[in-house]
Amino acid sequence: MLNRKEKGKLAEDLAAAFLKQRGLHVVVQNFRCRIGEIDLVARDGPTLVFVEVKSRFALHYGAPEELVSRAKQRRLTRLAQWYLKHLRMENQPARFDVVAISWQDAEPELKWIPNAFEACD
């Protein structure tokens, strides 16, 4: 049985492989800074993609993508702004994607939601 940290790492690894198979280039996995963490940063052509990975082993509490609340979207927006500013990439086109992973009978089912939300205050 995996603990919470191991489940998170597994989900992020699966999401990274999934996105690579679909032509994205993963730049950073688990980017951390003083204000938080971004699960994945990838490139989709000229666009920088900030990816939130959510997984659920039990669906009776809802789908994993439902966990990306408005508050979480605001935190991710601030993190993305910090990332872009500190790498001097403020004019870089960017978007926010979500990869939702549901575990059905120990098998992962991945759902990719490009442009899942707009940057928010």
C-alpha positions as YAML, in Angstrom:
chain: A
units: angstrom
residues:
- id: 1
  name: MET
  ca: [0.00, 0.00, 0.00]
- id: 2
  name: LEU
  ca: [1.42, 3.38, -1.01]
- id: 3
  name: ASN
  ca: [1.49, 6.35, 1.35]
- id: 4
  name: ARG
  ca: [0.25, 9.80, 0.29]
- id: 5
  name: LYS
  ca: [3.67, 11.05, -0.85]
- id: 6
  name: GLU
  ca: [4.30, 7.91, -2.91]
- id: 7
  name: LYS
  ca: [0.85, 8.19, -4.52]
- id: 8
  name: GLY
  ca: [1.56, 11.81, -5.45]
- id: 9
  name: LYS
  ca: [4.93, 10.95, -6.98]
- id: 10
  name: LEU
  ca: [3.40, 8.06, -8.94]
- id: 11
  name: ALA
  ca: [0.60, 10.32, -10.24]
- id: 12
  name: GLU
  ca: [3.08, 13.02, -11.33]
- id: 13
  name: ASP
  ca: [5.30, 10.46, -13.08]
- id: 14
  name: LEU
  ca: [2.28, 9.02, -14.92]
- id: 15
  name: ALA
  ca: [1.11, 12.50, -15.92]
- id: 16
  name: ALA
  ca: [4.59, 13.46, -17.18]
- id: 17
  name: ALA
  ca: [4.83, 10.30, -19.31]
- id: 18
  name: PHE
  ca: [1.27, 10.82, -20.59]
- id: 19
  name: LEU
  ca: [2.00, 14.41, -21.67]
- id: 20
  name: LYS
  ca: [5.31, 13.42, -23.29]
- id: 21
  name: GLN
  ca: [3.44, 10.83, -25.37]
- id: 22
  name: ARG
  ca: [1.19, 13.65, -26.56]
- id: 23
  name: GLY
  ca: [4.08, 15.79, -27.74]
- id: 24
  name: LEU
  ca: [4.74, 18.05, -24.76]
- id: 25
  name: HIS
  ca: [8.25, 18.51, -23.42]
- id: 26
  name: VAL
  ca: [8.39, 18.35, -19.61]
- id: 27
  name: VAL
  ca: [10.77, 21.07, -18.43]
- id: 28
  name: VAL
  ca: [10.46, 20.64, -14.66]
- id: 29
  name: GLN
  ca: [8.75, 18.17, -12.38]
- id: 30
  name: ASN
  ca: [7.94, 19.33, -8.83]
- id: 31
  name: PHE
  ca: [9.14, 22.90, -9.18]
- id: 32
  name: ARG
  ca: [9.43, 24.35, -5.68]
- id: 33
  name: CYS
  ca: [9.99, 27.90, -4.54]
- id: 34
  name: ARG
  ca: [9.35, 29.85, -1.36]
- id: 35
  name: ILE
  ca: [5.66, 30.36, -2.21]
- id: 36
  name: GLY
  ca: [4.73, 26.81, -3.18]
- id: 37
  name: GLU
  ca: [5.03, 24.02, -5.73]
- id: 38
  name: ILE
  ca: [4.03, 23.43, -9.33]
- id: 39
  name: ASP
  ca: [3.57, 19.75, -10.20]
- id: 40
  name: LEU
  ca: [4.80, 19.99, -13.81]
- id: 41
  name: VAL
  ca: [6.04, 22.72, -16.11]
- id: 42
  name: ALA
  ca: [6.01, 21.71, -19.76]
- id: 43
  name: ARG
  ca: [6.31, 23.20, -23.23]
- id: 44
  name: ASP
  ca: [3.70, 22.77, -25.91]
- id: 45
  name: GLY
  ca: [5.40, 24.39, -28.88]
- id: 46
  name: PRO
  ca: [5.98, 28.04, -27.91]
- id: 47
  name: THR
  ca: [3.57, 27.85, -24.95]
- id: 48
  name: LEU
  ca: [4.69, 27.21, -21.39]
- id: 49
  name: VAL
  ca: [2.23, 24.91, -19.64]
- id: 50
  name: PHE
  ca: [1.74, 24.84, -15.87]
- id: 51
  name: VAL
  ca: [0.21, 21.48, -15.00]
- id: 52
  name: GLU
  ca: [-1.67, 20.57, -11.84]
- id: 53
  name: VAL
  ca: [-1.89, 16.81, -11.28]
- id: 54
  name: LYS
  ca: [-4.76, 15.45, -9.18]
- id: 55
  name: SER
  ca: [-5.51, 11.81, -8.47]
- id: 56
  name: ARG
  ca: [-8.19, 9.91, -6.62]
- id: 57
  name: PHE
  ca: [-8.11, 6.33, -5.50]
- id: 58
  name: ALA
  ca: [-11.73, 6.51, -4.32]
- id: 59
  name: LEU
  ca: [-14.25, 8.36, -6.48]
- id: 60
  name: HIS
  ca: [-17.12, 8.51, -3.99]
- id: 61
  name: TYR
  ca: [-15.84, 11.96, -2.94]
- id: 62
  name: GLY
  ca: [-15.86, 13.28, -6.52]
- id: 63
  name: ALA
  ca: [-13.65, 13.42, -9.56]
- id: 64
  name: PRO
  ca: [-10.00, 14.44, -9.13]
- id: 65
  name: GLU
  ca: [-10.34, 17.51, -11.37]
- id: 66
  name: GLU
  ca: [-12.95, 18.88, -8.94]
- id: 67
  name: LEU
  ca: [-10.13, 19.32, -6.42]
- id: 68
  name: VAL
  ca: [-8.72, 22.29, -8.37]
- id: 69
  name: SER
  ca: [-10.68, 24.90, -6.45]
- id: 70
  name: ARG
  ca: [-10.75, 28.65, -7.13]
- id: 71
  name: ALA
  ca: [-8.29, 29.12, -4.23]
- id: 72
  name: LYS
  ca: [-5.95, 26.54, -5.79]
- id: 73
  name: GLN
  ca: [-6.23, 28.33, -9.14]
- id: 74
  name: ARG
  ca: [-5.21, 31.61, -7.47]
- id: 75
  name: ARG
  ca: [-2.19, 29.92, -5.83]
- id: 76
  name: LEU
  ca: [-1.14, 28.37, -9.13]
- id: 77
  name: THR
  ca: [-1.50, 31.74, -10.86]
- id: 78
  name: ARG
  ca: [0.81, 33.36, -8.29]
- id: 79
  name: LEU
  ca: [3.31, 30.51, -8.64]
- id: 80
  name: ALA
  ca: [3.28, 30.77, -12.43]
- id: 81
  name: GLN
  ca: [3.79, 34.55, -12.24]
- id: 82
  name: TRP
  ca: [6.73, 34.02, -9.85]
- id: 83
  name: TYR
  ca: [8.23, 31.37, -12.17]
- id: 84
  name: LEU
  ca: [7.90, 33.59, -15.26]
- id: 85
  name: LYS
  ca: [9.27, 36.66, -13.50]
- id: 86
  name: HIS
  ca: [12.29, 34.94, -11.97]
- id: 87
  name: LEU
  ca: [13.22, 33.32, -15.28]
- id: 88
  name: ARG
  ca: [12.63, 36.61, -17.11]
- id: 89
  name: MET
  ca: [9.93, 35.07, -19.27]
- id: 90
  name: GLU
  ca: [7.07, 37.51, -18.53]
- id: 91
  name: ASN
  ca: [6.07, 37.76, -22.21]
- id: 92
  name: GLN
  ca: [6.04, 33.97, -22.69]
- id: 93
  name: PRO
  ca: [2.64, 32.57, -23.77]
- id: 94
  name: ALA
  ca: [1.39, 30.30, -21.01]
- id: 95
  name: ARG
  ca: [-1.62, 28.27, -19.94]
- id: 96
  name: PHE
  ca: [-2.86, 26.10, -17.08]
- id: 97
  name: ASP
  ca: [-3.68, 22.42, -17.67]
- id: 98
  name: VAL
  ca: [-4.96, 19.74, -15.30]
- id: 99
  name: VAL
  ca: [-4.22, 16.03, -15.51]
- id: 100
  name: ALA
  ca: [-6.80, 14.11, -13.48]
- id: 101
  name: ILE
  ca: [-6.06, 10.50, -12.61]
- id: 102
  name: SER
  ca: [-8.75, 8.10, -11.40]
- id: 103
  name: TRP
  ca: [-7.73, 4.67, -10.22]
- id: 104
  name: GLN
  ca: [-10.14, 1.97, -11.36]
- id: 105
  name: ASP
  ca: [-9.32, -1.55, -10.17]
- id: 106
  name: ALA
  ca: [-5.66, -0.53, -9.59]
- id: 107
  name: GLU
  ca: [-5.41, 0.82, -13.17]
- id: 108
  name: PRO
  ca: [-5.01, 4.54, -13.77]
- id: 109
  name: GLU
  ca: [-7.38, 6.39, -16.07]
- id: 110
  name: LEU
  ca: [-5.91, 9.75, -17.13]
- id: 111
  name: LYS
  ca: [-7.89, 12.76, -18.26]
- id: 112
  name: TRP
  ca: [-6.01, 15.75, -19.69]
- id: 113
  name: ILE
  ca: [-7.76, 19.11, -19.52]
- id: 114
  name: PRO
  ca: [-5.80, 21.69, -21.57]
- id: 115
  name: ASN
  ca: [-6.54, 25.31, -20.71]
- id: 116
  name: ALA
  ca: [-8.40, 24.13, -17.61]
- id: 117
  name: PHE
  ca: [-8.67, 27.66, -16.21]
- id: 118
  name: GLU
  ca: [-7.57, 31.22, -16.81]
- id: 119
  name: ALA
  ca: [-5.05, 33.05, -14.65]
- id: 120
  name: CYS
  ca: [-6.89, 34.69, -11.76]
- id: 121
  name: ASP
  ca: [-6.24, 37.19, -8.96]
...
